Amino acid sequence: MGGGQRIIVSIATHPTITREWDVQFALPEDGPLNNLLARANISVFRFPGASIRNGEKTLGDLLLYAQSFFHLVGWFKQAIKTSDVKYLYTSSPRYLLQMLCAVHGQPTRIVFHLHHFYRRRSYEWFLKFVLSRPQVVSVICPSQAAEQWVRSILGPLPKIVRVSNWVCTEIPVLKAYPTSSAPVRLESESPSSFRFAVIGRVISIKGQDIFLEAAMRLINLGVDAEFYVIGSSAFTDQPDYETDLIERYRSEARIHFVGHVETMSEIYPQIKCVVVPSRYEVFGMTAIEGMYYGVPVIVSDFGELPRIVEFGRSGVIFENGSVDALFDAMNMIYYDHQYRQTLIENAGIHVRANYLPESGIARIQALLQ
């Protein structure tokens, strides 16, 4: 699951929520999340999906979307009728218009939980049209940067609320049903190597190319370090981005492409530094997770990241897109043990005071009530 999915699942399966609400998941395809929820005895309904792919849309894509549109509206109407649904809670814009049509004339309302920036003008126009409707009762923004962006589109509507994301690498109800019994171990050329890692979807906005260019400079200096790209390009519109990176760095033994890992709680203790070189970032889950697990973090200065991390106190911030600045930051983290310890201590205090689940989920519960 991605960060946004984990946030949604952590809300819907938290005892604070399930004591008050009968939560049912509707997912458009079979997959690991469906199987995981089913094993945890959580109701999962398969719905038709929007028949539209990620990335640039062609005329064919739009025709497929139009064909599925009314079918999906009918599906939501039937679900509302048979299950007495009070809220449709989603983080996917591709279902908002169908939901809006389905709840017309019904008491059911829509809650939209933002997890991405949608910066094209056509997307912003669409979100303004849908999210300003009275049937959408709440737009939840995970960061100050996201809230500012939404308000620039919708204006000062009271339905816009900010609820910061939280650490959710260990969702209790799902932890009891692990996807694999085998522990995840990172490969290494040397057990003593210092391990840097970039974690997340492998897509250009996440900046893995910046990380790897800085990594090569460190390798060429002869530092005893290894570098890990953890994540995949699955369900992105840039599969060639990952393929190109693997091809470019395949001959370098100290660079490892790990792929998708579900049990991140097993990965963080094996890492010495987490790098978040994102070009765009609505929040920055990896940053707070690294701080939670006692791993120094280096982040770009985009969006919410410089608000999550206090430079020189709980982490290091570098200029967005600058390989030189990232190289300097990684070099400093590598050589200065005392500095790393200071960052770890301060970051632990910071994340436990601001980014644990209880306060965020309590805010969500209050909104739903």
Secondary structure by P-SEA (a helix, b strand, c coil): ccaaaaaaaaaaacaaaaaccbbbbbbccccaaaaaaaaaccbbbbccccccccccccaaaaaaaaaaaaaaaaaaaaaaaaccccccccccccaaaaaaaaaccccbbbbbbbccccccaaaaaaaaaccccccccbbbbccaaaaaaaaaaccccccbbbbbbccccccccccccccccbbbbbbcccccbbbbbccccccccccaaaaaaaaaaaaaacccbbbbbcccccccccaaaaaaaaaaccccccccccccccccccccccccbbbbccccccccaaaaaaaaabbbbbbcccccccccccccccccccccccaaaaaaaaaaaaccaaaaaaaaaaaaaaaaacccaaaaaaaaaaaac
